[in-house]
Amino acid sequence: MEQKKETTQQIQIEIDDLTAQGVYSNLAVISHSKEEFIIDFIFIQPQVPKAKVRARVITSPQHIKRFLLALQDNIKKYEEKFGEIKIEPKEEQPKIGFIH
């Protein structure tokens, strides 16, 4: 009987100084086609009628689903450590946030 060997491939990831600083986003616009998902991360300031896309991520449907599962896992771990993340009721939410 042949045993399967699990091999873990390590990938070295580099990040430049500017990217490492990150950008703040309080609005996301998500769109998709059959082949890809596009997520625009936007920062909108109160009382300013104009906003600018800070980052755009384009990825495959398979990767976005893996991302969703990883995000759900991380939210679960976060809430176990720090408590439930509460979302304000719809009528109290400001007109900014995540759109889907």
KEVOTOR-402098 format. One record per residue: x, y, z of N, C-alpha, C, O in turn; residue in one letter. Coordinates in steps of 0.1 Angstrom, whole numbers, padded with zeros to 4 digits, always signed. Layout:
% KEVOTOR-402098
SITE   nc1   nc2   nc3  cac1  cac2  cac3   cc1   cc2   cc3   oc1   oc2   oc3 res
SITE     X     Y     Z     X     Y     Z     X     Y     Z     X     Y     Z   A
...
This chain:
% KEVOTOR-402098
SITE   nc1   nc2   nc3  cac1  cac2  cac3   cc1   cc2   cc3   oc1   oc2   oc3 res
SITE +0008 -0012 +0000 +0000 +0000 +0000 +0009 +0012 +0000 +0018 +0014 +0008   M
SITE +0006 +0021 -0009 +0014 +0034 -0010 +0008 +0045 -0002 -0004 +0047 -0002   E
SITE +0016 +0051 +0006 +0012 +0062 +0014 +0014 +0075 +0007 +0024 +0078 +0001   Q
SITE +0004 +0084 +0008 +0005 +0097 +0002 +0013 +0106 +0012 +0010 +0106 +0024   K
SITE +0022 +0113 +0007 +0030 +0123 +0015 +0024 +0137 +0013 +0023 +0142 +0002   K
SITE +0021 +0143 +0024 +0017 +0157 +0023 +0029 +0166 +0023 +0037 +0165 +0032   E
SITE +0029 +0174 +0013 +0040 +0184 +0013 +0035 +0198 +0014 +0024 +0201 +0008   T
SITE +0041 +0206 +0022 +0037 +0219 +0024 +0047 +0228 +0016 +0059 +0228 +0020   T
SITE +0042 +0236 +0007 +0051 +0245 -0001 +0050 +0258 +0006 +0039 +0264 +0009   Q
SITE +0062 +0263 +0009 +0063 +0277 +0015 +0065 +0287 +0005 +0074 +0285 -0004   Q
SITE +0058 +0298 +0005 +0060 +0309 -0004 +0065 +0321 +0004 +0059 +0325 +0014   I
SITE +0075 +0327 -0001 +0081 +0339 +0005 +0073 +0351 -0001 +0073 +0352 -0014   Q
SITE +0067 +0359 +0007 +0060 +0370 +0002 +0067 +0383 +0007 +0071 +0384 +0018   I
SITE +0069 +0392 -0003 +0076 +0404 +0000 +0065 +0415 -0001 +0056 +0415 -0009   E
SITE +0068 +0426 +0006 +0059 +0438 +0006 +0067 +0450 +0007 +0076 +0452 +0015   I
SITE +0065 +0460 -0002 +0073 +0472 -0002 +0067 +0481 +0009 +0056 +0479 +0014   D
SITE +0075 +0491 +0012 +0072 +0500 +0024 +0058 +0507 +0022 +0050 +0508 +0031   D
SITE +0056 +0512 +0010 +0043 +0519 +0007 +0031 +0510 +0009 +0021 +0514 +0015   L
SITE +0032 +0498 +0003 +0021 +0489 +0004 +0019 +0484 +0018 +0007 +0483 +0023   T
SITE +0030 +0483 +0026 +0029 +0478 +0040 +0021 +0488 +0049 +0016 +0484 +0059   A
SITE +0021 +0501 +0045 +0014 +0511 +0053 -0001 +0509 +0052 -0009 +0513 +0061   Q
SITE -0006 +0503 +0041 -0020 +0500 +0039 -0028 +0513 +0036 -0023 +0524 +0036   G
SITE -0041 +0511 +0034 -0050 +0522 +0031 -0063 +0519 +0039 -0066 +0507 +0041   V
SITE -0069 +0530 +0044 -0082 +0528 +0051 -0093 +0529 +0042 -0094 +0537 +0032   Y
SITE -0103 +0520 +0044 -0115 +0519 +0036 -0127 +0518 +0045 -0127 +0510 +0054   S
SITE -0138 +0526 +0042 -0150 +0524 +0049 -0162 +0522 +0039 -0174 +0523 +0043   N
SITE -0159 +0518 +0027 -0169 +0515 +0017 -0163 +0506 +0007 -0151 +0507 +0003   L
SITE -0170 +0495 +0004 -0165 +0486 -0007 -0177 +0484 -0017 -0188 +0483 -0013   A
SITE -0173 +0484 -0029 -0183 +0481 -0040 -0178 +0468 -0046 -0167 +0467 -0051   V
SITE -0187 +0458 -0047 -0183 +0445 -0052 -0192 +0443 -0065 -0204 +0444 -0065   I
SITE -0185 +0439 -0075 -0192 +0435 -0088 -0185 +0422 -0093 -0175 +0418 -0089   S
SITE -0192 +0416 -0102 -0187 +0404 -0108 -0192 +0401 -0122 -0202 +0406 -0126   H
SITE -0184 +0393 -0129 -0189 +0387 -0141 -0187 +0372 -0139 -0184 +0367 -0128   S
SITE -0189 +0364 -0150 -0188 +0350 -0149 -0173 +0346 -0145 -0171 +0336 -0138   K
SITE -0164 +0354 -0150 -0150 +0350 -0148 -0142 +0356 -0136 -0132 +0351 -0132   E
SITE -0148 +0367 -0131 -0140 +0374 -0120 -0149 +0382 -0111 -0160 +0386 -0114   E
SITE -0144 +0385 -0099 -0150 +0394 -0090 -0141 +0406 -0089 -0128 +0405 -0089   F
SITE -0147 +0418 -0088 -0139 +0430 -0086 -0144 +0437 -0073 -0156 +0439 -0071   I
SITE -0135 +0440 -0064 -0138 +0447 -0052 -0130 +0460 -0052 -0118 +0461 -0052   I
SITE -0138 +0471 -0052 -0132 +0485 -0050 -0133 +0489 -0036 -0144 +0489 -0030   D
SITE -0122 +0492 -0030 -0121 +0497 -0016 -0120 +0512 -0017 -0111 +0518 -0023   F
SITE -0129 +0519 -0010 -0131 +0533 -0011 -0131 +0540 +0003 -0135 +0534 +0013   I
SITE -0125 +0552 +0004 -0126 +0560 +0016 -0135 +0572 +0013 -0133 +0580 +0004   F
SITE -0146 +0573 +0021 -0155 +0584 +0019 -0155 +0592 +0032 -0156 +0586 +0043   I
SITE -0154 +0605 +0031 -0154 +0614 +0043 -0168 +0619 +0045 -0175 +0622 +0036   Q
SITE -0171 +0621 +0058 -0184 +0627 +0061 -0185 +0641 +0054 -0176 +0649 +0054   P
SITE -0197 +0645 +0050 -0200 +0657 +0043 -0192 +0661 +0031 -0191 +0672 +0027   Q
SITE -0186 +0651 +0025 -0178 +0653 +0013 -0185 +0644 +0002 -0185 +0632 +0003   V
SITE -0191 +0651 -0008 -0199 +0643 -0018 -0190 +0635 -0028 -0196 +0628 -0037   P
SITE -0177 +0635 -0027 -0169 +0628 -0037 -0160 +0619 -0029 -0154 +0622 -0019   K
SITE -0158 +0607 -0035 -0149 +0597 -0029 -0140 +0591 -0039 -0143 +0592 -0051   A
SITE -0129 +0585 -0035 -0119 +0580 -0045 -0116 +0565 -0041 -0115 +0562 -0030   K
SITE -0115 +0557 -0052 -0111 +0543 -0050 -0097 +0543 -0045 -0088 +0548 -0052   V
SITE -0094 +0536 -0034 -0081 +0536 -0028 -0074 +0523 -0033 -0062 +0523 -0035   R
SITE -0081 +0512 -0036 -0075 +0500 -0041 -0086 +0492 -0048 -0098 +0492 -0045   A
SITE -0082 +0484 -0058 -0091 +0476 -0066 -0085 +0462 -0066 -0073 +0460 -0069   R
SITE -0092 +0452 -0062 -0088 +0438 -0062 -0097 +0430 -0072 -0109 +0431 -0072   V
SITE -0090 +0424 -0082 -0097 +0416 -0092 -0092 +0401 -0090 -0080 +0399 -0090   I
SITE -0102 +0392 -0088 -0098 +0378 -0086 -0108 +0369 -0091 -0119 +0373 -0096   T
SITE -0105 +0356 -0091 -0114 +0346 -0097 -0125 +0342 -0087 -0124 +0345 -0075   S
SITE -0136 +0336 -0092 -0147 +0332 -0083 -0142 +0321 -0073 -0146 +0322 -0061   P
SITE -0133 +0313 -0076 -0128 +0303 -0067 -0120 +0309 -0056 -0121 +0306 -0044   Q
SITE -0111 +0319 -0060 -0103 +0325 -0049 -0112 +0334 -0040 -0109 +0334 -0028   H
SITE -0122 +0341 -0045 -0130 +0349 -0037 -0138 +0340 -0027 -0141 +0345 -0016   I
SITE -0142 +0328 -0031 -0148 +0319 -0021 -0139 +0315 -0011 -0143 +0314 +0001   K
SITE -0126 +0311 -0014 -0116 +0308 -0004 -0114 +0320 +0005 -0112 +0318 +0017   R
SITE -0114 +0332 -0001 -0112 +0344 +0007 -0124 +0346 +0017 -0121 +0349 +0029   F
SITE -0136 +0343 +0013 -0148 +0344 +0021 -0146 +0334 +0033 -0149 +0338 +0045   L
SITE -0142 +0322 +0030 -0141 +0312 +0041 -0130 +0316 +0051 -0132 +0314 +0063   L
SITE -0119 +0321 +0046 -0108 +0326 +0054 -0113 +0337 +0063 -0109 +0338 +0075   A
SITE -0120 +0347 +0057 -0125 +0358 +0064 -0135 +0354 +0075 -0134 +0359 +0086   L
SITE -0144 +0344 +0072 -0153 +0339 +0082 -0146 +0333 +0094 -0150 +0335 +0105   Q
SITE -0136 +0325 +0091 -0128 +0319 +0101 -0121 +0329 +0110 -0120 +0328 +0122   D
SITE -0115 +0340 +0104 -0108 +0350 +0111 -0118 +0358 +0120 -0115 +0362 +0131   N
SITE -0130 +0361 +0115 -0140 +0368 +0123 -0144 +0359 +0135 -0146 +0365 +0146   I
SITE -0146 +0346 +0133 -0149 +0337 +0144 -0138 +0338 +0154 -0141 +0339 +0166   K
SITE -0126 +0337 +0150 -0115 +0337 +0160 -0114 +0351 +0167 -0111 +0352 +0179   K
SITE -0116 +0362 +0159 -0116 +0375 +0165 -0127 +0376 +0176 -0124 +0381 +0187   Y
SITE -0139 +0372 +0173 -0150 +0373 +0182 -0148 +0364 +0194 -0153 +0367 +0205   E
SITE -0142 +0352 +0193 -0139 +0344 +0204 -0129 +0351 +0214 -0130 +0349 +0226   E
SITE -0120 +0359 +0208 -0110 +0366 +0216 -0115 +0379 +0222 -0112 +0383 +0233   K
SITE -0122 +0387 +0214 -0126 +0401 +0217 -0141 +0403 +0219 -0145 +0414 +0223   F
SITE -0149 +0393 +0216 -0163 +0395 +0217 -0170 +0398 +0204 -0163 +0401 +0194   G
SITE -0183 +0397 +0204 -0191 +0398 +0191 -0189 +0412 +0185 -0188 +0422 +0192   E
SITE -0187 +0412 +0172 -0187 +0424 +0164 -0202 +0428 +0162 -0209 +0421 +0155   I
SITE -0206 +0439 +0167 -0220 +0444 +0166 -0221 +0453 +0154 -0213 +0461 +0151   K
SITE -0232 +0451 +0146 -0236 +0459 +0135 -0248 +0467 +0139 -0258 +0461 +0144   I
SITE -0247 +0480 +0137 -0259 +0489 +0140 -0271 +0485 +0132 -0270 +0480 +0121   E
SITE -0283 +0487 +0138 -0295 +0484 +0130 -0295 +0493 +0118 -0290 +0504 +0118   P
SITE -0301 +0488 +0107 -0301 +0496 +0094 -0305 +0510 +0095 -0299 +0519 +0089   K
SITE -0316 +0513 +0103 -0320 +0527 +0104 -0310 +0536 +0110 -0311 +0549 +0109   E
SITE -0301 +0531 +0118 -0291 +0539 +0125 -0278 +0540 +0118 -0269 +0548 +0121   E
SITE -0276 +0531 +0108 -0263 +0531 +0100 -0262 +0544 +0092 -0271 +0549 +0086   Q
SITE -0249 +0549 +0092 -0247 +0560 +0083 -0248 +0555 +0068 -0249 +0543 +0066   P
SITE -0248 +0564 +0059 -0250 +0560 +0045 -0237 +0556 +0038 -0236 +0556 +0026   K
SITE -0227 +0552 +0047 -0215 +0546 +0041 -0214 +0532 +0047 -0220 +0529 +0057   I
SITE -0206 +0524 +0040 -0205 +0510 +0045 -0201 +0501 +0034 -0196 +0506 +0024   G
SITE -0204 +0489 +0035 -0201 +0479 +0025 -0213 +0476 +0016 -0224 +0473 +0022   F
SITE -0212 +0477 +0003 -0223 +0475 -0006 -0220 +0462 -0013 -0209 +0458 -0016   I
SITE -0231 +0454 -0015 -0229 +0442 -0023 -0241 +0440 -0032 -0242 +0430 -0039   H
